Amino acid sequence: MIQRDLVDRMVAHARRDHPDEACGVIAGPEGSDRPERMVEMVNAERSPTFYRFDSGEQLRVWREMDAADEEPVVIYHSHTATEAYPSRTDISYASEPYAHYVLVSTRDPNSYELRSYRIVDGVVTEEPVDVVESYMFAHTGGDDVPDGE
């Protein structure tokens, strides 16, 4: 589950950095699986086909999360010319087994594709993305109300 404003901010970041891949993390309270604090990061590669966090920036951001009892709930990046599916390189660099790896494809200038995955030991599992307006009123399980109502 992720709030719409965070999705909108990831997409805006991806559009702003296009044609290079954008990347970042959304931190949340340890053990909560609830993304709350978005941190746009620099793509050290400045590439349209590859991303890598700047090591100094990554160390600083992970230390900030530790100090705030947070963890990386979402690790996101964009694909600028391909679908929102992890590349072999994305899979090889996935090192946070509890994170949701969110990809945003900006290959179509009029729309975007957003998909989420768990990547553990090289195994990619797609998961549904439940976009909510607010965590306050969101609930889990037994939802028989279709999206958009």
C-alpha positions in Angstrom: 0.0 0.0 0.0 1.3 3.4 -1.0 -0.2 6.9 -0.8 -1.0 8.6 -4.1 1.1 11.6 -3.3 4.2 9.4 -3.1 3.4 7.8 -6.4 2.9 11.2 -8.0 6.2 12.4 -6.6 8.0 9.3 -7.9 6.5 9.9 -11.4 7.4 13.6 -11.3 11.0 12.7 -10.3 11.2 10.2 -13.2 9.8 12.8 -15.7 12.1 15.5 -14.4 15.3 13.3 -14.8 14.2 11.8 -18.2 16.0 10.8 -20.4 18.3 9.6 -17.6 17.0 7.1 -15.0 15.8 8.6 -11.7 16.3 6.8 -8.4 15.5 7.2 -4.8 14.1 5.6 -1.6 11.0 5.9 0.5 11.7 5.3 4.1 9.2 4.1 6.7 9.1 3.1 10.4 11.1 -0.1 11.1 8.8 -3.1 10.8 5.8 -1.2 9.4 6.1 -1.8 5.7 4.5 1.7 5.3 6.4 4.1 3.0 6.3 7.6 4.4 9.4 9.8 3.7 10.6 10.1 0.1 14.2 10.8 -0.6 15.1 11.6 -4.2 18.7 10.5 -4.8 21.2 11.3 -7.5 21.8 8.7 -10.2 25.6 8.6 -10.0 25.7 7.1 -13.5 23.6 9.9 -15.1 22.5 7.3 -17.7 19.3 6.5 -19.6 19.9 2.8 -19.2 21.4 2.3 -15.7 21.2 3.7 -12.2 23.5 3.6 -9.2 23.1 5.5 -5.9 26.1 7.8 -5.1 27.9 5.8 -2.4 28.4 8.9 -0.1 24.8 9.9 -0.5 23.6 6.4 0.1 25.6 6.1 3.3 24.2 9.4 4.6 20.6 8.5 3.8 20.9 5.0 5.4 22.5 6.6 8.5 19.6 9.1 8.7 17.1 6.2 8.4 19.0 4.3 11.2 18.9 7.3 13.4 15.2 7.8 12.9 14.4 4.1 13.4 13.4 3.8 9.7 14.1 1.4 6.9 14.0 1.5 3.1 10.4 0.4 2.4 10.5 1.3 -1.3 13.6 1.6 -3.5 12.5 3.1 -6.8 14.0 3.9 -10.2 12.8 4.7 -13.6 13.2 3.0 -17.0 13.2 5.5 -19.8 12.8 3.4 -22.9 11.6 0.0 -21.6 8.8 -1.5 -19.5 8.7 -1.3 -15.7 10.4 -4.7 -15.2 13.8 -5.2 -13.4 16.8 -5.7 -15.7 19.4 -8.3 -15.0 21.6 -5.5 -13.5 18.7 -4.3 -11.3 18.3 -7.8 -10.0 22.0 -8.3 -9.3 22.1 -5.0 -7.3 19.0 -5.6 -5.3 20.3 -5.9 -1.7 17.3 -5.1 0.5 15.3 -8.3 0.9 12.4 -6.6 2.7 12.1 -3.6 0.3 9.6 -3.1 -2.4 11.4 -2.4 -5.7 9.2 0.0 -7.6 9.9 0.8 -11.3 8.4 3.6 -13.2 8.5 3.5 -17.0 8.5 6.9 -18.7 8.9 5.6 -22.2 5.5 7.0 -23.2 5.5 10.8 -22.8 1.7 10.8 -22.2 1.4 8.1 -19.5 3.5 6.0 -17.2 3.7 2.4 -16.0 4.4 1.7 -12.3 5.0 -1.8 -11.0 6.4 -3.2 -7.8 8.5 -6.3 -7.1 10.2 -8.2 -4.3 13.7 -9.2 -5.3 15.3 -11.8 -3.0 18.4 -13.9 -3.9 17.9 -13.1 -7.6 14.2 -14.2 -7.6 11.8 -11.5 -8.9 8.2 -11.6 -7.7 5.7 -9.0 -8.9 3.3 -7.7 -6.3 0.1 -5.6 -6.7 0.4 -1.9 -6.1 -2.5 -0.6 -3.9 -2.6 3.2 -4.2 -4.5 4.9 -1.4 -5.3 8.6 -0.7 -4.4 8.3 2.9 -3.1 5.5 5.2 -5.5 6.8 7.9 -8.5 5.3 6.3 -6.8 2.4 4.4 -7.4 -1.1 5.6 -6.2 -4.5 4.5 -7.9 -7.7 3.7 -11.5 -8.4 2.7 -11.8 -5.3 0.5 -14.8 -5.9 -1.7 -15.1 -2.4 -3.0 -13.6 -2.0 -6.5 -10.8 0.6 -7.0 -12.1 4.1 -7.8 -15.3 3.9 -5.8 
